[in-house]
Amino acid sequence: MNASDSGCQCGCSTMTAVTKAAEPCGCGCECCSTTAKSTDQEIAELKELRQSVDRRLAELGQS
């Protein structure tokens, strides 16, 4: 199975197929999402992602 077989563009479905994971992907990208998100939920997730990115960039800047 490759990513184009399932429509996944991030590779998550390929990893799931390789590892035979039983749980659904939780990465949050559009190609793995099975349900529509509310605008508020999507905004909250994006803000959390931004905080994680900012925190990691700060850690790398201190090296």
N, CA, C and O atoms as CSV, one atom per row, in Angstrom:
chain,resi,resn,atom,element,x,y,z
A,1,MET,N,N,0.868,-1.185,0.000
A,1,MET,CA,C,0.000,0.000,0.000
A,1,MET,C,C,0.898,1.226,0.000
A,1,MET,O,O,1.891,1.271,0.726
A,2,ASN,N,N,0.561,2.207,-0.799
A,2,ASN,CA,C,1.287,3.465,-0.729
A,2,ASN,C,C,0.315,4.580,-0.418
A,2,ASN,O,O,-0.898,4.373,-0.397
A,3,ALA,N,N,0.857,5.776,-0.173
A,3,ALA,CA,C,0.024,6.898,0.269
A,3,ALA,C,C,-1.064,7.231,-0.732
A,3,ALA,O,O,-2.149,7.663,-0.344
A,4,SER,N,N,-0.794,7.038,-2.007
A,4,SER,CA,C,-1.797,7.402,-3.006
A,4,SER,C,C,-2.971,6.426,-3.029
A,4,SER,O,O,-4.053,6.779,-3.498
A,5,ASP,N,N,-2.774,5.202,-2.527
A,5,ASP,CA,C,-3.867,4.227,-2.491
A,5,ASP,C,C,-4.999,4.691,-1.589
A,5,ASP,O,O,-6.165,4.441,-1.895
A,6,SER,N,N,-4.690,5.357,-0.492
A,6,SER,CA,C,-5.714,5.738,0.457
A,6,SER,C,C,-6.073,7.209,0.393
A,6,SER,O,O,-7.016,7.642,1.056
A,7,GLY,N,N,-5.343,7.986,-0.391
A,7,GLY,CA,C,-5.604,9.411,-0.474
A,7,GLY,C,C,-4.867,10.217,0.574
A,7,GLY,O,O,-4.985,11.442,0.599
A,8,CYS,N,N,-4.107,9.562,1.443
A,8,CYS,CA,C,-3.354,10.260,2.481
A,8,CYS,C,C,-2.116,10.890,1.875
A,8,CYS,O,O,-1.360,10.233,1.159
A,9,GLN,N,N,-1.912,12.163,2.164
A,9,GLN,CA,C,-0.754,12.862,1.617
A,9,GLN,C,C,0.389,12.983,2.616
A,9,GLN,O,O,1.492,13.369,2.229
A,10,CYS,N,N,0.164,12.669,3.879
A,10,CYS,CA,C,1.192,12.864,4.899
A,10,CYS,C,C,1.972,11.591,5.203
A,10,CYS,O,O,3.003,11.653,5.872
A,11,GLY,N,N,1.511,10.455,4.736
A,11,GLY,CA,C,2.204,9.199,4.993
A,11,GLY,C,C,1.669,8.413,6.166
A,11,GLY,O,O,2.108,7.287,6.400
A,12,CYS,N,N,0.727,8.974,6.915
A,12,CYS,CA,C,0.195,8.278,8.090
A,12,CYS,C,C,-0.453,6.951,7.727
A,12,CYS,O,O,-0.273,5.965,8.441
A,13,SER,N,N,-1.193,6.908,6.646
A,13,SER,CA,C,-1.864,5.658,6.295
A,13,SER,C,C,-0.857,4.601,5.891
A,13,SER,O,O,-1.085,3.412,6.113
A,14,THR,N,N,0.246,5.014,5.306
A,14,THR,CA,C,1.293,4.066,4.943
A,14,THR,C,C,1.906,3.471,6.201
A,14,THR,O,O,2.122,2.261,6.279
A,15,MET,N,N,2.188,4.321,7.189
A,15,MET,CA,C,2.758,3.841,8.447
A,15,MET,C,C,1.782,2.905,9.141
A,15,MET,O,O,2.189,1.872,9.672
A,16,THR,N,N,0.513,3.246,9.145
A,16,THR,CA,C,-0.497,2.384,9.769
A,16,THR,C,C,-0.523,1.026,9.085
A,16,THR,O,O,-0.628,-0.005,9.749
A,17,ALA,N,N,-0.425,1.021,7.744
A,17,ALA,CA,C,-0.451,-0.239,7.013
A,17,ALA,C,C,0.797,-1.064,7.310
A,17,ALA,O,O,0.726,-2.288,7.422
A,18,VAL,N,N,1.922,-0.401,7.433
A,18,VAL,CA,C,3.173,-1.106,7.691
A,18,VAL,C,C,3.195,-1.684,9.095
A,18,VAL,O,O,3.609,-2.826,9.292
A,19,THR,N,N,2.753,-0.908,10.066
A,19,THR,CA,C,2.802,-1.360,11.454
A,19,THR,C,C,1.550,-2.119,11.879
A,19,THR,O,O,1.519,-2.722,12.952
A,20,LYS,N,N,0.525,-2.089,11.042
A,20,LYS,CA,C,-0.748,-2.739,11.337
A,20,LYS,C,C,-1.347,-2.219,12.641
A,20,LYS,O,O,-1.916,-2.978,13.425
A,21,ALA,N,N,-1.209,-0.918,12.858
A,21,ALA,CA,C,-1.764,-0.291,14.065
A,21,ALA,C,C,-3.285,-0.405,14.054
A,21,ALA,O,O,-3.915,-0.277,13.005
A,22,ALA,N,N,-3.857,-0.640,15.203
A,22,ALA,CA,C,-5.295,-0.824,15.295
A,22,ALA,C,C,-6.038,0.472,15.555
A,22,ALA,O,O,-7.247,0.545,15.332
A,23,GLU,N,N,-5.327,1.511,16.030
A,23,GLU,CA,C,-6.012,2.747,16.353
A,23,GLU,C,C,-5.976,3.713,15.163
A,23,GLU,O,O,-5.077,3.638,14.326
A,24,PRO,N,N,-6.957,4.618,15.094
A,24,PRO,CA,C,-6.995,5.586,14.001
A,24,PRO,C,C,-5.882,6.619,14.153
A,24,PRO,O,O,-5.380,6.858,15.251
A,25,CYS,N,N,-5.517,7.211,13.052
A,25,CYS,CA,C,-4.484,8.240,13.064
A,25,CYS,C,C,-5.004,9.458,13.821
A,25,CYS,O,O,-6.160,9.850,13.662
A,26,GLY,N,N,-4.156,10.045,14.632
A,26,GLY,CA,C,-4.537,11.231,15.386
A,26,GLY,C,C,-3.704,12.443,15.023
A,26,GLY,O,O,-3.614,13.386,15.809
A,27,CYS,N,N,-3.089,12.439,13.841
A,27,CYS,CA,C,-2.185,13.539,13.510
A,27,CYS,C,C,-2.925,14.841,13.248
A,27,CYS,O,O,-2.347,15.917,13.401
A,28,GLY,N,N,-4.194,14.764,12.856
A,28,GLY,CA,C,-4.989,15.970,12.687
A,28,GLY,C,C,-4.968,16.594,11.309
A,28,GLY,O,O,-5.690,17.561,11.065
A,29,CYS,N,N,-4.164,16.074,10.403
A,29,CYS,CA,C,-4.129,16.682,9.076
A,29,CYS,C,C,-5.413,16.365,8.308
A,29,CYS,O,O,-6.117,15.406,8.623
A,30,GLU,N,N,-5.701,17.173,7.311
A,30,GLU,CA,C,-6.955,17.035,6.578
A,30,GLU,C,C,-7.118,15.672,5.927
A,30,GLU,O,O,-8.224,15.135,5.878
A,31,CYS,N,N,-6.028,15.112,5.428
A,31,CYS,CA,C,-6.160,13.845,4.710
A,31,CYS,C,C,-6.419,12.660,5.641
A,31,CYS,O,O,-6.819,11.592,5.176
A,32,CYS,N,N,-6.198,12.830,6.945
A,32,CYS,CA,C,-6.446,11.747,7.898
A,32,CYS,C,C,-7.713,11.952,8.708
A,32,CYS,O,O,-8.149,11.047,9.420
A,33,SER,N,N,-8.301,13.117,8.607
A,33,SER,CA,C,-9.473,13.426,9.404
A,33,SER,C,C,-10.686,12.662,8.886
A,33,SER,O,O,-10.947,12.620,7.684
A,34,THR,N,N,-11.417,12.062,9.817
A,34,THR,CA,C,-12.608,11.308,9.421
A,34,THR,C,C,-13.891,12.090,9.693
A,34,THR,O,O,-14.951,11.745,9.169
A,35,THR,N,N,-13.802,13.130,10.502
A,35,THR,CA,C,-14.983,13.930,10.803
A,35,THR,C,C,-14.666,15.411,10.637
A,35,THR,O,O,-13.518,15.833,10.779
A,36,ALA,N,N,-15.676,16.176,10.341
A,36,ALA,CA,C,-15.501,17.624,10.207
A,36,ALA,C,C,-15.309,18.236,11.587
A,36,ALA,O,O,-15.947,17.826,12.557
A,37,LYS,N,N,-14.421,19.222,11.659
A,37,LYS,CA,C,-14.166,19.903,12.925
A,37,LYS,C,C,-14.888,21.235,12.926
A,37,LYS,O,O,-15.076,21.860,11.882
A,38,SER,N,N,-15.287,21.656,14.108
A,38,SER,CA,C,-15.864,22.986,14.225
A,38,SER,C,C,-14.742,24.004,14.064
A,38,SER,O,O,-13.570,23.686,14.262
A,39,THR,N,N,-15.108,25.218,13.705
A,39,THR,CA,C,-14.113,26.277,13.545
A,39,THR,C,C,-13.371,26.502,14.850
A,39,THR,O,O,-12.149,26.656,14.843
A,40,ASP,N,N,-14.078,26.524,15.966
A,40,ASP,CA,C,-13.451,26.731,17.270
A,40,ASP,C,C,-12.457,25.617,17.605
A,40,ASP,O,O,-11.385,25.880,18.149
A,41,GLN,N,N,-12.814,24.386,17.282
A,41,GLN,CA,C,-11.929,23.257,17.553
A,41,GLN,C,C,-10.675,23.355,16.686
A,41,GLN,O,O,-9.566,23.117,17.164
A,42,GLU,N,N,-10.848,23.702,15.429
A,42,GLU,CA,C,-9.701,23.820,14.537
A,42,GLU,C,C,-8.775,24.952,14.972
A,42,GLU,O,O,-7.554,24.801,14.929
A,43,ILE,N,N,-9.341,26.084,15.391
A,43,ILE,CA,C,-8.547,27.211,15.875
A,43,ILE,C,C,-7.756,26.804,17.119
A,43,ILE,O,O,-6.571,27.116,17.234
A,44,ALA,N,N,-8.407,26.112,18.041
A,44,ALA,CA,C,-7.728,25.675,19.270
A,44,ALA,C,C,-6.563,24.741,18.938
A,44,ALA,O,O,-5.488,24.859,19.528
A,45,GLU,N,N,-6.767,23.823,18.007
A,45,GLU,CA,C,-5.706,22.899,17.626
A,45,GLU,C,C,-4.549,23.630,16.952
A,45,GLU,O,O,-3.387,23.308,17.198
A,46,LEU,N,N,-4.851,24.593,16.121
A,46,LEU,CA,C,-3.804,25.364,15.449
A,46,LEU,C,C,-3.012,26.210,16.438
A,46,LEU,O,O,-1.795,26.341,16.304
A,47,LYS,N,N,-3.689,26.783,17.429
A,47,LYS,CA,C,-2.992,27.564,18.454
A,47,LYS,C,C,-2.062,26.664,19.261
A,47,LYS,O,O,-0.941,27.054,19.586
A,48,GLU,N,N,-2.529,25.461,19.582
A,48,GLU,CA,C,-1.695,24.512,20.322
A,48,GLU,C,C,-0.477,24.118,19.489
A,48,GLU,O,O,0.633,24.016,20.011
A,49,LEU,N,N,-0.690,23.901,18.211
A,49,LEU,CA,C,0.416,23.573,17.317
A,49,LEU,C,C,1.414,24.726,17.247
A,49,LEU,O,O,2.624,24.503,17.288
A,50,ARG,N,N,0.915,25.952,17.141
A,50,ARG,CA,C,1.790,27.133,17.102
A,50,ARG,C,C,2.644,27.214,18.368
A,50,ARG,O,O,3.840,27.496,18.297
A,51,GLN,N,N,2.027,26.966,19.525
A,51,GLN,CA,C,2.771,27.010,20.787
A,51,GLN,C,C,3.874,25.952,20.809
A,51,GLN,O,O,4.981,26.211,21.281
A,52,SER,N,N,3.567,24.770,20.299
A,52,SER,CA,C,4.567,23.702,20.249
A,52,SER,C,C,5.719,24.073,19.329
A,52,SER,O,O,6.882,23.832,19.652
A,53,VAL,N,N,5.395,24.656,18.186
A,53,VAL,CA,C,6.428,25.068,17.240
A,53,VAL,C,C,7.290,26.170,17.852
A,53,VAL,O,O,8.517,26.100,17.779
A,54,ASP,N,N,6.672,27.181,18.451
A,54,ASP,CA,C,7.414,28.276,19.075
A,54,ASP,C,C,8.325,27.768,20.190
A,54,ASP,O,O,9.464,28.216,20.324
A,55,ARG,N,N,7.817,26.829,20.988
A,55,ARG,CA,C,8.606,26.267,22.085
A,55,ARG,C,C,9.825,25.520,21.529
A,55,ARG,O,O,10.938,25.668,22.033
A,56,ARG,N,N,9.600,24.725,20.497
A,56,ARG,CA,C,10.727,23.959,19.900
A,56,ARG,C,C,11.739,24.882,19.238
A,56,ARG,O,O,12.945,24.665,19.361
A,57,LEU,N,N,11.269,25.905,18.540
A,57,LEU,CA,C,12.191,26.861,17.924
A,57,LEU,C,C,13.037,27.568,18.983
A,57,LEU,O,O,14.225,27.807,18.770
A,58,ALA,N,N,12.429,27.901,20.116
A,58,ALA,CA,C,13.172,28.530,21.199
A,58,ALA,C,C,14.239,27.579,21.750
A,58,ALA,O,O,15.359,27.997,22.043
A,59,GLU,N,N,13.881,26.296,21.888
A,59,GLU,CA,C,14.851,25.305,22.366
A,59,GLU,C,C,16.030,25.183,21.405
A,59,GLU,O,O,17.179,25.108,21.842
A,60,LEU,N,N,15.761,25.165,20.129
A,60,LEU,CA,C,16.813,25.038,19.134
A,60,LEU,C,C,17.681,26.286,19.072
A,60,LEU,O,O,18.875,26.199,18.787
A,61,GLY,N,N,17.093,27.436,19.335
A,61,GLY,CA,C,17.840,28.693,19.325
A,61,GLY,C,C,18.832,28.789,20.476
A,61,GLY,O,O,19.791,29.556,20.401
A,62,GLN,N,N,18.611,28.017,21.543
A,62,GLN,CA,C,19.473,28.060,22.705
A,62,GLN,C,C,20.678,27.132,22.550
A,62,GLN,O,O,21.603,27.195,23.360
A,63,SER,N,N,20.688,26.290,21.548
A,63,SER,CA,C,21.789,25.332,21.376
A,63,SER,C,C,23.060,26.015,20.947
A,63,SER,O,O,24.082,25.356,20.759
